């Protein structure tokens, strides 16, 4: 069985500096996604 999730695009969260991968819920808006989670989005300062 092939693992399709190995080659998903990734970004680095500017708040926690951890990599996060593409998710299906972000498929239409991936270019505008900056933070890995709502928690990082709230704590961006």
FIBA-630835 format. One record per residue: residue in three letters; x, y, z of N, C-alpha, C in turn. Coordinates in nm, 4 decimals, padded with zeros to 6 digits. Layout:
# residues N
<ALA, <X, Y, Z>, <X, Y, Z>, <X, Y, Z>>
...
END
This chain:
# residues 45
<UNK, <00.0831, -00.1178, 00.0000>, <00.0000, 00.0000, 00.0000>, <00.0884, 00.1254, 00.0000>>
<UNK, <00.0628, 00.2137, -00.0902>, <00.1419, 00.3371, -00.0987>, <00.0922, 00.4388, 00.0038>>
<UNK, <00.1855, 00.5093, 00.0629>, <00.1512, 00.6147, 00.1577>, <00.1521, 00.7477, 00.0842>>
<UNK, <00.0369, 00.8017, 00.0590>, <00.0251, 00.9248, -00.0182>, <00.0596, 01.0487, 00.0635>>
<UNK, <00.0571, 01.0389, 00.1964>, <00.0782, 01.1560, 00.2799>, <00.2254, 01.1893, 00.3014>>
<UNK, <00.3153, 01.1173, 00.2401>, <00.4574, 01.1441, 00.2570>, <00.5035, 01.2692, 00.1843>>
<UNK, <00.4345, 01.3077, 00.0803>, <00.4816, 01.4174, -00.0046>, <00.3894, 01.5388, -00.0012>>
<UNK, <00.3325, 01.5683, 00.1145>, <00.2470, 01.6858, 00.1281>, <00.3335, 01.8100, 00.1459>>
<UNK, <00.2884, 01.9244, 00.0941>, <00.3648, 02.0478, 00.1148>, <00.3664, 02.0851, 00.2626>>
<UNK, <00.4748, 02.1488, 00.3036>, <00.4894, 02.1897, 00.4426>, <00.5260, 02.3366, 00.4519>>
<UNK, <00.4938, 02.3956, 00.5676>, <00.5320, 02.5326, 00.6001>, <00.5831, 02.5330, 00.7435>>
<UNK, <00.6516, 02.6408, 00.7808>, <00.6997, 02.6580, 00.9171>, <00.6146, 02.7644, 00.9853>>
<UNK, <00.5626, 02.7314, 01.1027>, <00.4816, 02.8257, 01.1782>, <00.5728, 02.9324, 01.2377>>
<UNK, <00.5420, 03.0622, 01.2178>, <00.6290, 03.1690, 01.2698>, <00.6218, 03.1845, 01.4223>>
<UNK, <00.5219, 03.1276, 01.4871>, <00.5069, 03.1404, 01.6319>, <00.5840, 03.0306, 01.7044>>
<UNK, <00.5582, 02.9046, 01.6691>, <00.6216, 02.7928, 01.7399>, <00.7427, 02.7364, 01.6650>>
<UNK, <00.7675, 02.7830, 01.5435>, <00.8808, 02.7390, 01.4606>, <00.8817, 02.5896, 01.4320>>
<UNK, <00.7656, 02.5294, 01.4270>, <00.7543, 02.3868, 01.3951>, <00.6929, 02.3717, 01.2568>>
<UNK, <00.7335, 02.2685, 01.1833>, <00.6735, 02.2461, 01.0509>, <00.5322, 02.1890, 01.0642>>
<UNK, <00.4460, 02.2314, 00.9726>, <00.3123, 02.1728, 00.9655>, <00.2806, 02.1429, 00.8207>>
<UNK, <00.2043, 02.0369, 00.8001>, <00.1758, 01.9884, 00.6649>, <00.0379, 02.0344, 00.6180>>
<UNK, <00.0194, 02.0274, 00.4887>, <-00.1069, 02.0585, 00.4230>, <-00.2183, 01.9716, 00.4796>>
<UNK, <-00.3358, 02.0311, 00.4953>, <-00.4543, 01.9572, 00.5387>, <-00.5657, 01.9796, 00.4376>>
<UNK, <-00.6529, 01.8815, 00.4286>, <-00.7621, 01.8902, 00.3314>, <-00.8493, 02.0138, 00.3541>>
<UNK, <-00.8701, 02.0535, 00.4802>, <-00.9545, 02.1696, 00.5064>, <-00.8909, 02.2995, 00.4578>>
<UNK, <-00.7596, 02.2975, 00.4304>, <-00.6892, 02.4154, 00.3807>, <-00.6699, 02.4114, 00.2292>>
<UNK, <-00.7300, 02.3158, 00.1587>, <-00.6985, 02.2973, 00.0166>, <-00.7296, 02.4188, -00.0698>>
<UNK, <-00.8315, 02.4941, -00.0378>, <-00.8659, 02.6124, -00.1189>, <-00.7895, 02.7370, -00.0757>>
<UNK, <-00.7304, 02.7333, 00.0443>, <-00.6724, 02.8532, 00.1019>, <-00.5275, 02.8330, 00.1484>>
<UNK, <-00.4592, 02.7331, 00.0955>, <-00.3241, 02.6980, 00.1424>, <-00.2257, 02.8139, 00.1296>>
<UNK, <-00.2381, 02.8957, 00.0277>, <-00.1457, 03.0077, 00.0090>, <-00.1587, 03.1126, 00.1192>>
<UNK, <-00.2751, 03.1205, 00.1829>, <-00.2981, 03.2198, 00.2875>, <-00.2807, 03.1648, 00.4287>>
<UNK, <-00.2558, 03.0356, 00.4423>, <-00.2371, 02.9762, 00.5748>, <-00.0988, 03.0134, 00.6262>>
<UNK, <-00.0938, 03.0699, 00.7470>, <00.0329, 03.1140, 00.8051>, <00.0660, 03.0362, 00.9315>>
<UNK, <-00.0348, 03.0121, 01.0147>, <-00.0135, 02.9502, 01.1450>, <-00.0587, 02.8047, 01.1444>>
<UNK, <00.0044, 02.7238, 01.2291>, <-00.0258, 02.5810, 01.2318>, <-00.1550, 02.5498, 01.3069>>
<UNK, <-00.1976, 02.6400, 01.3949>, <-00.3166, 02.6136, 01.4753>, <-00.3815, 02.7447, 01.5178>>
<UNK, <-00.5020, 02.7334, 01.5721>, <-00.5706, 02.8505, 01.6254>, <-00.4968, 02.9049, 01.7465>>
<UNK, <-00.4351, 02.8169, 01.8231>, <-00.3585, 02.8610, 01.9398>, <-00.2415, 02.9510, 01.8998>>
<UNK, <-00.1691, 02.9113, 01.7970>, <-00.0592, 02.9956, 01.7482>, <-00.1115, 03.1252, 01.6870>>
<UNK, <-00.2240, 03.1171, 01.6230>, <-00.2832, 03.2378, 01.5636>, <-00.3199, 03.3390, 01.6718>>
<UNK, <-00.3723, 03.2909, 01.7852>, <-00.4078, 03.3794, 01.8971>, <-00.2845, 03.4344, 01.9677>>
<UNK, <-00.1762, 03.3580, 01.9722>, <-00.0554, 03.3964, 02.0446>, <00.0526, 03.4525, 01.9535>>
<UNK, <00.0146, 03.5187, 01.8469>, <00.1117, 03.5656, 01.7478>, <00.1962, 03.6839, 01.7946>>
<UNK, <00.1597, 03.7483, 01.9020>, <00.2358, 03.8648, 01.9501>, <00.3611, 03.8241, 02.0220>>
END
